[in-house]
Amino acid sequence: MTPSDLRALLQEEARRWIGTPYHHQGCVRGAGVDCLMLLVAVFKAPGVLPAEFDPRPYAPQWHLHRSEETYLAGLDAWLHPLPEGAPLQPGDVVVWRFGRTFSHAGLVVQQGDQLEVLHALAQAGEVTQDRFDAAVFAGREMRAFTLFREVA
């Protein structure tokens, strides 16, 4: 499978989750999912993550009370950090600082001629797709990761 094929599969799987209600630690399409478990499900579908991989349990407000970058460390274990300023591509993962740590992530998807993020957002109450300039992301520090070693 080529990187382009895998990027397309990741986007296709992520879009299948749109409208799924937000539910902390959930991972059932149509019933409930949070941002981390959405990524887990999307990356399990094409076999990127093993079927038995499960980062649960975790507290719903862990990012408000701790300074350890747990989410970044988890992403770093199976993705490659993109250098600052590197172009994003569909299938990449972006994570924002909410609270004290980086704690909210989504998958980059192609929407027409622009890139957007597909994510499970508690404030929206569901899996949704947003532009990168959406109000929820305004002023928040962002990091990006890719599954692929090539950056272009």
N, C-alpha and C positions, 0 to 999 in steps of 0.2 A: 504494500500500500504506500502510495506516495504521500509526502507531507500535505499536498493540496487535497488529496482524497480524505485524509484524516481530519484536516481542518473543516472540510465540508460535512463530514459525519458528526463532528462535535457540534457544529452549528445546528444541524438538523435535529440532533437529540435535544439540545437545549431548547429549541423552539417548541418541541413537543410538551414542554413543561409550562409554557406560558398560560397564565390563569390559575395555576395550582395555588391554593391558599398557602399563606405563610404559616408555618408551624415549627416552633423551635425543635430541633433535632429530628423533624419528620423527614421521610424519604420515600413517599408514596405519591407517584404522579397522579394528579387530580384530587388528592386528599390533603397533602401537606408536605412542605419542605422548607428548609431555611437555606441561607446562601451557601454555607459550607457543604451541606448534604446535596444541594443542587449540583455543585461542581463534582462531588464524588460520583453521583449518579451519571452525569454526563461523561465523565472520564472512564467509568466502568463499562458503559455501553459498548464501546469499540474495543474493550480489553486493555486499555492503557493502565488502569488500576486493577489489581486482582479482585475477584468477586468477594473475597473475605475482608477486604480493607474496610475499616469502620473506625473513624476517629472519635466516636461518641463514647462516653458522655462528656458533656461540657455545660457549664452554667450559662444561663441566658444573658447575664450581664457581666461576664468575666472581664470584658474589655474596659469596664468602668472602675475596676478595683485592683487591677494588676498592671505591672509595667512590662512584664515579659512578652516578647513578640512571638507568642505561640503560633498564631496564624501564619506569620511570615516563615517561621521555622518549618511548619508543616508543608507549606508550598515549596519551600526551598529543597525539601527532601525528594520531590518528584518532578519539579520543574526547574527551568533555568531562569535566573533573574535577567531581565532585559536591562541593558545599560540605559541610564537616563538619556532621554532624547531619541532613543531607537524607535523606529516606526512600529506601531502596533499592527497586528494582522489578525484576521478572523481566527478564532480558536485559542488566542492568547488569553491569559487571566489577568485581571486588574484587581487590586485591593486598595481600599482607602482606610485612612485613619478615622475611626469613630471612637470617641472616648479617649482613653489613654494610649491605645495601641491600634495597629492595623487590624481591623476586625470585620470588614465587610468586603466581599468580593463578588465578581461576576465574570462572565465569559464575553469576550469581544466577538461581535457578530457583524457581518456586512449587511447594511440596509441601503439598498440603492447604491449611490456613489459615496456613501459615508459609513464610518464605523460607529456602532452603538454598543451598549453593554446590556446583556441579559442577566438578570439577577433576581433573587428572592429578597424582597425588601419588606421588613416588618411594617414600616410606615404606610406602604401601599397595600399591605395585607395579602400580597400575592406575588407570583413570579411575573415580572414585567420587563419590558425593554425600554431603555432610556438613552437619550443622547448624553454625551459626556459633559455637556454644559447644563444638565438638569440641576435644578436648585439644590437637591439633596447632596450633590457632590461639590457645590460651590465652596471654595476656600479649603478644601480638604486635600491633604497630602496623598498622593497616589503612587503606587509601585506597580510594576508589570512583570509578568513571568510568561515564559513560553515553554512548550513541550519540546520544541525543536532547537537543535544546536545552531542551525543557520539563522542569522539575523539579517533579513533583507526584505 
